[in-house]
Structures are given as C-alpha cells and as structure tokens.
Amino acid sequence: MSRAIVLTNIGHTYMTTGGETNAIENINLTIAEGEFLGIVGPSGCGKSTLLSLMAGLVKPTTGRIEVFGKQVVGSDGTSAYMLQQDCLLEWRTVLGNALLGLEIMRRLTPASRARTNALLVEYGLKEFRHLHPRQLSGGMRQRVALIRTLAVEPAVCLLDEPFSALDYTSRLSLQEDVSSILRKAGITCVLVTHDIPEAIALCDRVVVLTNRPGKVKADLPIVLSCKDISPMSRRQAPEFRVYFKRIWEEMEQSVKANLA
Amino acid sequence: MLRQTLRNYYLSTGQAQTIGHASYLAHALLHRLRTRITQLAILLGFFGTWEAVAHYRLMDVFLISSPSRVWQTILWLYADGLLFWHVGVTTLETIVGFVSGTIIGTFTAALLWWWPSLFEIVDPYLIVLNSLPKIVLGPLFIIWFGTGYVTIIAMALAISLITTIIVVHSGFSHVDTLRLKLARSFGATKWQTFLVIVLPGSFPTIVSALKVNVGLSWVGVIVGEFLVSRAGLGYLAIYGGQVLNMHLVMTSVMLLAVAATVMYQAVALLEQKVMAIHQVGQS
C-alpha cells in the first residue's frame, strides 16, 4: 500500500508570555493509504495538535509533514475534519450545511451538488434535506456533519474526538455508521480519542502518546479474529481485552503522573 | 358555572378528549381572560380617575390637564394637519437614528473584528466614550451641524453608536472556535469566514442591539428636539411647557408612548423571526 501521510521529526512548541510549552516532540509516523489510525494518550499530550498539524491549520516548529507526497503548507481541503461537535449552522438547512465545504472551496457545481444529494439519500436524510438542524436528532446531526466532510471528497479524514459529546448508546450507534461509511469510501483516517475501547474497535493501528511533550510510546497494529470490521463485532473479538490491557499499560504511568 | 360551560364546549368541539384536559383548557383560558380584564381595568381606571380629578377640580386642570383635553388637542392637531407632521418627523428621525446607528456600529465592529490589534488600541477610548453621558455633546452638535434635523439625528446616533459597536463586536468575537476551525479546515479566507460563519451567526446579537437602539434613539431624538427643533413631539412638549399649555405637553407624552411602543413591538417581532431561525436545537 502507498503511503498517505508521512510525519518526519515533528515537534511543536507553543509560546506564551509565561514561557514556552513543548506540545509534541520528535514524532515519526507513516500512515498507509486507506488505513484507520487511532491516536490515544493522556489529556494534554498534544493529540489534537497533531491533527491540526496534519490539516495544515498549524505549522510545525520542526520537521516535515507530507500528505500523498506533497508537503503540507496551509489547509487546502486535502484533509477534512470531524470535530467534537457537529458544528452545523442553525440558519442553514441540512442541504445547505452539507454543501458548506464545497461552497467555501468554490467547488459548488451541478455535479458536486448532485453527489452531495446522493450522499444524503444514501444515509437516510433524504426527507430531511430542507429542514433545519434543530429539527434533527443528535445522531442525524452527526451524519449531516459527516456528509459535509465527505462532500469535498477528502483524501484524508481527521477525527478529533467526534463521539465525545454524545451519550454512550448514541456513541456506539454512530461509531458503526462512521466506521462503515469511511471504510466504504476508502478514506485514510486518523482518529484522536481518549476512549481506549473506541480506538481498538475502530482502528487498524493504535499509537499511544506519552505525557507532554508527546512522543510515540507504542505503535500497535490491531489484529482481531472476527468475521467483519464493524466496531460492534470487533468489540466481541477475544483479543479485544488483551489490546485494552496492553494499551492501558502503556498509558498507565503517564495518567498516574498527571493525577499526582 | 362559566368553567362548566367552557369545559363542555371543549369536549363537544373535540379539542379535549378527557374531562381532565377540558378542565385544564378552561382553566388556562379563564386565567388569560382574567389577566386581560385586569389590564384593561387598570387602563380605564387610570384615565377615569384622571378625568374625574380634573372634572371635579380636585386638582388644577391647568397643571394636570385631562384625558378629554388631550383628546381635544389631538383632534385640533389633526384638523390643522399637524398631527401626522409632528409624529412623522419624530418617528422618521428616530428610525434614521437607530437604523444608521446599527449599520455604522455593525460596520465598525466588523473592522475591529478584522483587525484585532486595532481593537486593542481603541478599546480604552471606547470605554471612555461609552461612559460619557452623550447629551453633553448637544451644544457642540448645534455649532457643528446647525439647528436642524442633522443635529437631532447626530444626537440619536451619538447615544446608540458606541454601545452597538461594543455589543456587536463582542458577538463577533465570541463565535464558537470549533466553527472557525471547521471553516479554516476547508481553506476559508478571512472574508469567507466572516460572511459564512461570523456575520450570520451574530444576527441574534445585532437584532438585540437594534432593540436596545430603538429605545436609545427615542431618547436621543427627544433631547435633540428639546435643543434645536421646530417640529416633532419633543418640540411640541418643550413648546407646550414654554407657553404653559399642559394639554400640549400631555398630548405629546401620550403620542410618544404610542409611537415608541409600536416601533418597539415591530423590532421585537423582527427579533422573534430571527430567533426562530437561529434557535439552537439539541446537539
């Protein structure tokens, strides 16, 4: 498989009047095309910073990031985000929200519009197209947010704790949807989360970061013996709890140091 | 007994399926009715007492006027073709005042949002100007803009502008950072971010500033008319006071109360429309 994202010697330092903070340090990672990578770590370890760097929203202090062989300079829509909240604009209809990315990128054509409409139909939002977000349930809102991301046909999808604001059962159900939709589209995904089971259930590989400054502590391919890749059946796999224990052991020290 | 009749009515029309629901509806209607009747009674009581006190000379009519004299004054103004002239002049000045205050204020707020360091620089000056009782600028405006409507509108503008800038700018700056991040991830320019996320997201703030500005503009316009004018309700009141015609003063107070309420309700209606669209649902 070809390489989708390559991070070489990445470091990032925040400056404030109080001093400088090393958010992440010396990170080397290669993510294959179509891979679903999970990044877990204690809070404040620079997980989200890493995503902002991949999206080109922030420039790394040191090192180099390549997405599909091209160095990342500023955000150009190669990578699309899914954030903690759906961020739907309440004054726009469902369709208007789904078209937001295309509109901003000036790629709104009859073809891209038709494709977005087809996505809405495919994910059961056809009758809701002309409604406003307030009339939708939490799960539907996140699906609209996902379609807004897919509509711009990104090569990479960056998921920044997209399920953290949901209650547990909605979270399980949306994980199924998001996983199947993104895997079907064959998009390379990077998921940042503090939820260890979520990372194991969704990802092909999980990277554990240390406390600040974040470094790669462990890099574990997740191989589960189950018949399909849906997060729910992956949760049933016998190896699931083994990975859970392994990842927790990698994180334990950092988490305890944070609490002390 | 009335309650019984209402309950049967609700049951017979099918608006209520059960006796319990019908009693609830009857109770709710009676409550609304009671409130309205009490409000009406207060209004009639106020004017009735006022009229009686004047009619039986319990107080000097010269000082307190009376509802019937106010009504006669309105008819007299109407017959002379002056009623709509005075009401119109003041209303128009107020509308120009608060609309231009809101537009100029929003535009200035946008500039300050665009250049945050400009905001940092002017921030203390905004605070000084906001604290200043703007009415003291009246004498300056008379000399700068003359004794016409320009001074009056300047007065209305001076009173509402600074608050608008501060309120709307704070609305612009408090747009959800995740939304800004989302726009940036699509490669949005600053102008696109403003047009697509910041400005429409701040409509509720702008409309509530508009609502405050309506009240402030009335104050500015009346003060302006006290200072310079030859027409308008403020002029009518100050002229009435000068010639010791309390009927005229009371009449302009009454007309002002009606005009100001109508305009406030119109803006409140606009606010409702905007809020209906911007209402945040479950997320």
Chai-1 contact restraints between the chains, C-beta under 6 A:
chainA,res_idxA,chainB,res_idxB,connection_type,confidence,min_distance_angstrom,max_distance_angstrom,comment,restraint_id
A,A55,B,S185,contact,1.0,0.0,6.0,A-B,restraint_1
A,L57,B,R184,contact,1.0,0.0,6.0,A-B,restraint_2
A,S75,B,R184,contact,1.0,0.0,6.0,A-B,restraint_3
A,S75,B,S185,contact,1.0,0.0,6.0,A-B,restraint_4
A,S75,B,G187,contact,1.0,0.0,6.0,A-B,restraint_5
A,D76,B,G187,contact,1.0,0.0,6.0,A-B,restraint_6
A,G77,B,F186,contact,1.0,0.0,6.0,A-B,restraint_7
A,G77,B,G187,contact,1.0,0.0,6.0,A-B,restraint_8
A,Y81,B,S185,contact,1.0,0.0,6.0,A-B,restraint_9
A,L83,B,L178,contact,1.0,0.0,6.0,A-B,restraint_10
A,Q85,B,L178,contact,1.0,0.0,6.0,A-B,restraint_11
A,C87,B,L178,contact,1.0,0.0,6.0,A-B,restraint_12
A,C87,B,R179,contact,1.0,0.0,6.0,A-B,restraint_13
A,C87,B,L182,contact,1.0,0.0,6.0,A-B,restraint_14
A,E90,B,H278,contact,1.0,0.0,6.0,A-B,restraint_15
A,E90,B,V280,contact,1.0,0.0,6.0,A-B,restraint_16
A,W91,B,P200,contact,1.0,0.0,6.0,A-B,restraint_17
A,W91,B,I277,contact,1.0,0.0,6.0,A-B,restraint_18
A,W91,B,H278,contact,1.0,0.0,6.0,A-B,restraint_19
A,G101,B,F186,contact,1.0,0.0,6.0,A-B,restraint_20
A,I104,B,F186,contact,1.0,0.0,6.0,A-B,restraint_21
A,I104,B,A188,contact,1.0,0.0,6.0,A-B,restraint_22
A,I104,B,Q192,contact,1.0,0.0,6.0,A-B,restraint_23
A,M105,B,F186,contact,1.0,0.0,6.0,A-B,restraint_24
A,P133,B,G281,contact,1.0,0.0,6.0,A-B,restraint_25
A,R134,B,Q279,contact,1.0,0.0,6.0,A-B,restraint_26
A,R134,B,G281,contact,1.0,0.0,6.0,A-B,restraint_27
A,G138,B,Q282,contact,1.0,0.0,6.0,A-B,restraint_28
